[in-house]
Every structure is written in structure tokens, then in C-alpha cells.
Amino acid sequence: MKLITAIVNKKDVNEVSDALREQGFSFTRMASTGGFLTAGNTTILIGTDDEKVENALEIIRQNCKKRTVHISHTPYTATGFPLAYPTEVIVGGATVFVTDVCHYEKI
């Protein structure tokens, strides 16, 4: 048994969830927030058999897209005044962890 923990951008989570459901995966979704941009994410927990892991990962790969967004970055100048300017940042995709499970039970 494996536990797949996938942290997915909120713009992709519905497509990922629908595709996982269509392929018969059971999962739990939890709202989460990214640490760097404090952007909305969803953490998806998928408990599955070892031989189904690659299928689940492929579904996540196919339904998560990277995007470029502009954020306002505010460094301070030597005079102490803030100077705001937009900075391009790549967001999206997914961060995925696959771990072994010693015991798995649905109650």
C-alpha cells in the first residue's frame, strides 16, 4: 500500500479530482496554503495499491499546469522607502510525495 500526498494548485484541483474519480481512486481533499506566495492549494491524500501508483501520478501530471503570474515585490531602497515592481513567478504544477503505508483501513 502507498499513500500519495499531492499538493495541487486550486485552479487544477477540480480537474485532478474528476480524473482520479473516473479511474476509481478514493481520496480526501484538504484546503491548504502555500508558504512562499500564500496561494491557495489543495492537498489530496490518495491511499492505493502499489501497482496503481504510476496511474495516479500520470493523472496528476496530465491535469496540473504550470503558470506564470506577476506578483508585487517590494524591496526597500537605501533611503528606506519601498519600491514596488512586478516580479514573474512560476506557480502551479504539483508537489507529490509517495510513502509506504503499514496499515490502511476504511472505517
C-alpha positions in Angstrom: 0.0 0.0 0.0 1.1 3.6 -0.7 -0.1 7.0 0.4 0.2 9.6 -2.3 0.1 13.2 -0.9 -0.3 15.6 -3.8 -0.3 19.4 -3.2 -2.2 20.9 -6.1 -2.9 24.5 -7.2 -6.5 25.4 -6.6 -7.0 26.1 -10.3 -6.2 22.5 -11.1 -7.8 20.6 -8.2 -11.2 20.0 -9.8 -9.7 18.5 -13.0 -7.4 16.3 -11.0 -10.2 15.2 -8.7 -12.6 14.4 -11.5 -9.9 12.4 -13.4 -9.0 10.4 -10.2 -12.6 9.7 -9.5 -13.2 8.5 -13.1 -10.3 6.0 -12.7 -11.8 4.7 -9.4 -9.4 6.3 -6.9 -10.6 7.2 -3.4 -9.1 10.3 -1.9 -9.5 13.0 0.6 -9.1 16.7 -0.2 -7.9 19.3 2.3 -7.6 23.1 1.7 -4.0 24.3 2.2 -1.9 27.4 1.7 1.5 27.7 0.2 4.2 29.1 2.3 6.0 31.3 -0.3 3.2 33.1 -2.1 0.5 32.1 0.4 -1.5 31.0 -2.6 -4.5 28.6 -2.3 -3.7 24.9 -2.8 -5.5 21.7 -2.1 -3.7 18.7 -0.6 -5.1 15.4 -1.9 -4.5 12.2 0.0 -4.8 9.0 -2.0 -4.4 5.6 -0.5 -3.8 3.0 -3.2 -2.2 -0.3 -4.0 1.4 -0.3 -5.2 0.6 -1.2 -8.8 -1.8 1.7 -9.1 0.6 4.5 -8.0 2.0 5.2 -11.5 -1.5 5.6 -12.9 -2.4 8.1 -10.2 0.8 10.0 -10.8 0.1 10.2 -14.5 -3.4 11.6 -13.8 -1.9 14.3 -11.6 0.8 15.1 -14.3 -1.8 15.4 -17.0 -4.1 17.7 -15.1 -1.7 20.1 -13.3 -0.4 23.0 -15.3 2.4 25.5 -14.5 1.5 29.1 -15.0 3.4 32.4 -14.9 1.9 35.1 -12.6 3.1 38.6 -11.7 3.4 39.4 -8.0 4.2 42.8 -6.5 7.7 42.6 -4.9 8.5 45.5 -2.6 12.2 45.8 -1.8 13.4 48.8 0.3 15.8 51.3 -1.2 18.9 52.6 0.6 16.8 55.6 1.7 14.3 53.3 3.4 11.5 53.9 1.0 9.7 50.9 -0.6 10.0 50.5 -4.3 7.2 48.2 -5.7 7.7 46.4 -9.0 6.1 43.3 -10.5 8.1 40.0 -10.5 7.3 37.0 -12.6 6.9 33.8 -10.7 6.0 30.3 -12.0 3.2 28.7 -10.0 1.1 25.5 -10.4 2.0 22.0 -11.1 2.0 19.7 -8.2 4.3 18.6 -5.4 3.8 14.9 -4.8 5.1 12.6 -2.0 4.6 8.8 -2.2 5.1 7.0 1.1 4.7 3.4 2.3 1.7 2.5 4.4 1.9 -0.1 7.1 -1.8 -0.2 7.8 -4.8 1.2 5.8 -8.4 0.8 6.9 -11.6 2.4 5.9 -14.0 2.6 8.9 
